[in-house]
Amino acid sequence: MEILELLQMAAPVMLKGVAYTLLFAVGAMIGGLILGFLLAIARIIPSKIINTPAAVYVSLIRGTPLLVQIFVIYYGLPGIGIEFSATSAGILALSLNAGAYLSESIRGAIIGVSRGQWAASSSLGLNYAQTLRYIVVPQAMRVAVPSMSNTLISLIKDTSLVSVITVTELMLATKEVIATSFRPLPLYIAAAGVYWALSLCFEVVQRRLEKRLQKAHQV
C-alpha cells in the first residue's frame, strides 16, 4: 500500500482522534487556568490554613506522574463510589495536573510585581483583594503568559496519555489504524506531524497574546 493511499485510509479515523485531542486540550486549558489562578492566590495569601493545603496539592501533583493521576481518577475512585466517564476523567486529570504547574507560573509572576505597587495601592485606599484584581494581577499576567503558554501547549501532547483509559484520541486512533494496516512508521510520523501542527497553532495564539499585552502595557 502506497503511503498516500495509507494516509487517505487513515484520515477519517485520525481526524476523529484529533477532535477528541482538541476537546481534551481545550477543556483542560480552561480548567487548568481556573484552578491555577485559584491555587496561586491561595499560595500568596498570608494564612497557613489556606496556603498550606494549596502548597501540598501543588507538590503532590508535580511530584507524581500524570499517568498515575489518570489511573487514580478513572480506575481508583470508583472503588470509593466516585465514577467518571472516560472523557470526564481525562479532562479532569489533565486539568488538575495543568492547574498545579500553571499556579507556579502565576504565583511567580505575582510575587515578581514590585512591592511598591502594593504600597501605592494601599495609599490609594485599595484593600488586598482590590489591589490584586486591579493592580497586581494585570501586571503579573503579562509576565506569566510565556511560561503559562508552554504548559498549555504541553497539554496537547499530554492528551496522548488518555488513550490508556480507552478514549480514541489521536494516539489511540493511530494505533487502531496501525493494527489493520501494519504500517507503523508512516502513521506515527503522521500523528507526530498533527501534534506539531496543533502546537504551532497555539504558539501563534501565544505570540499574538504577548504582543497585545505588551502593547497595552506600553500604552
C-alpha positions in Angstrom: 0.0 0.0 0.0 1.4 3.4 -1.0 1.9 6.0 1.7 -0.6 8.4 0.1 -3.2 5.7 0.0 -2.4 4.7 3.6 -2.9 8.2 4.8 -6.1 8.6 2.9 -7.4 5.5 4.5 -6.3 6.6 8.0 -7.5 10.2 7.7 -11.2 9.7 8.8 -10.1 7.8 12.0 -7.3 10.1 12.8 -9.4 13.2 12.3 -11.9 11.8 14.8 -9.0 11.4 17.1 -7.9 15.0 16.5 -11.3 16.2 17.5 -11.0 14.3 20.8 -7.5 15.6 21.3 -8.7 19.2 20.9 -11.6 18.5 23.3 -9.3 17.3 26.0 -6.7 20.1 25.4 -9.2 23.0 25.4 -11.2 21.6 28.3 -8.0 21.1 30.3 -6.7 24.5 29.4 -9.9 26.2 30.7 -10.0 24.0 33.9 -6.3 24.3 34.5 -6.3 28.1 34.1 -9.1 28.5 36.6 -7.6 26.1 39.1 -4.1 27.5 38.6 -5.3 31.0 39.3 -7.1 30.0 42.5 -4.1 28.0 43.7 -1.7 30.9 43.0 -3.9 33.3 45.0 -4.2 30.7 47.8 -0.4 30.3 47.9 0.3 34.0 48.4 -2.5 34.7 51.0 -0.8 35.2 54.4 -2.7 32.4 56.1 -1.3 28.9 56.7 -4.8 27.5 56.8 -5.2 28.5 53.2 -1.7 28.3 51.6 -0.5 25.1 53.3 -3.1 22.8 51.6 -2.5 24.6 48.3 1.2 24.1 48.6 0.8 20.4 49.5 -1.6 19.9 46.5 0.9 21.5 44.1 3.8 19.4 45.5 1.7 16.2 45.2 0.6 16.8 41.6 4.1 17.9 40.4 5.7 15.0 42.2 3.6 12.2 40.7 3.3 11.1 37.1 0.3 12.3 35.1 -0.4 8.7 34.0 -0.7 7.6 37.7 -3.2 10.5 38.3 -5.3 9.4 35.3 -5.4 5.8 36.7 -6.3 7.0 40.2 -9.2 9.1 38.8 -10.6 6.6 36.3 -9.8 3.2 37.9 -9.2 4.1 41.5 -12.0 6.4 42.5 -14.8 4.0 41.5 -13.6 1.9 44.4 -15.0 4.5 46.8 -18.1 5.2 44.8 -16.9 8.1 42.6 -17.1 7.3 38.9 -16.4 9.4 35.8 -16.8 8.7 32.2 -13.5 8.2 30.3 -13.9 11.7 28.7 -14.6 13.4 32.0 -11.8 11.6 33.8 -9.3 12.6 31.1 -10.3 16.2 31.2 -10.3 16.3 35.0 -6.9 14.6 35.3 -5.4 17.0 32.7 -7.0 20.0 34.4 -5.8 19.1 37.9 -2.3 18.4 36.6 -2.1 21.6 34.5 -3.5 23.7 37.3 -0.6 22.8 39.6 2.0 23.9 37.1 0.1 27.0 36.0 -0.2 28.1 39.6 3.5 28.2 40.0 3.8 30.4 36.8 1.1 32.8 38.1 2.4 32.8 41.6 5.9 33.6 40.5 4.6 36.5 38.3 2.6 37.9 41.1 5.5 37.8 43.6 7.6 39.5 40.9 5.4 42.6 40.9 7.2 45.3 42.9 6.2 45.8 46.5 5.9 49.4 45.7 2.8 48.7 43.7 1.2 47.2 46.9 2.2 50.2 48.9 0.9 52.6 46.3 -2.4 50.8 46.2 -2.7 50.9 50.0 -2.1 54.6 50.0 -5.0 55.0 47.5 -7.3 53.1 49.9 -7.5 49.8 48.0 -7.8 46.7 50.0 -5.9 43.4 49.5 -8.5 42.0 47.0 -8.8 45.2 45.1 -5.0 45.5 44.8 -4.8 42.0 43.4 -7.6 42.5 40.9 -6.8 45.9 39.6 -3.1 46.4 40.1 -1.1 43.3 40.6 -2.8 40.5 38.6 -2.9 42.6 35.3 0.8 43.2 35.5 1.6 39.6 36.6 -0.4 38.0 33.8 1.7 39.9 31.2 4.8 38.3 32.7 3.3 34.9 33.2 2.0 34.4 29.6 5.2 32.8 28.1 5.6 30.2 30.8 1.9 29.6 31.1 1.7 29.1 27.3 4.5 26.4 27.5 2.4 24.5 30.0 -0.8 24.8 27.9 1.0 23.7 24.7 2.4 20.7 26.6 -1.2 19.8 27.3 -1.7 19.0 23.6 1.0 16.3 23.8 -0.2 15.1 27.3 -3.6 14.2 25.8 -1.9 11.2 24.3 -1.9 9.6 27.8 -5.7 9.4 28.0 -5.5 6.6 25.4 -4.8 4.3 28.4 -8.5 4.8 29.5 -9.8 3.8 26.1 -10.5 7.3 24.7 -10.0 7.3 21.0 -7.9 10.5 20.8 -5.2 10.9 18.1 -2.7 8.4 19.6 -5.2 5.6 20.1 -6.8 6.3 16.7 -3.4 6.0 15.1 -2.8 2.7 16.9 -6.1 1.4 15.6 -5.2 2.1 12.0 -1.8 0.5 12.5 -3.5 -2.6 13.8 -5.2 -3.0 10.4 -2.5 -1.7 8.1 0.7 -3.0 9.8 2.5 0.2 8.7 3.5 1.9 12.0 6.3 4.2 10.8 4.4 6.5 8.3 1.3 6.6 10.6 3.3 7.5 13.7 5.1 10.2 11.7 1.8 11.5 10.5 0.5 11.6 14.1 3.6 13.5 15.2 3.0 15.9 12.4 -0.5 16.5 13.6 0.6 17.2 17.1 3.2 19.6 15.8 0.7 21.4 13.7 -1.7 21.8 16.7 1.2 23.1 18.8 2.1 25.6 16.1 -1.4 26.9 16.1 -1.3 27.5 19.8 2.1 29.1 19.5 0.6 31.6 17.1 -2.1 32.4 19.6 0.6 32.8 22.3 2.6 35.3 20.3 -0.4 37.4 19.5 -1.5 37.5 23.1 2.0 38.5 24.2 2.1 41.3 21.6 -1.4 42.5 22.7 -0.4 42.5 26.4 2.9 44.3 25.7 1.1 46.9 23.6 -1.5 47.5 26.3 1.4 47.9 28.9 3.2 50.4 26.7 0.0 52.5 26.3 
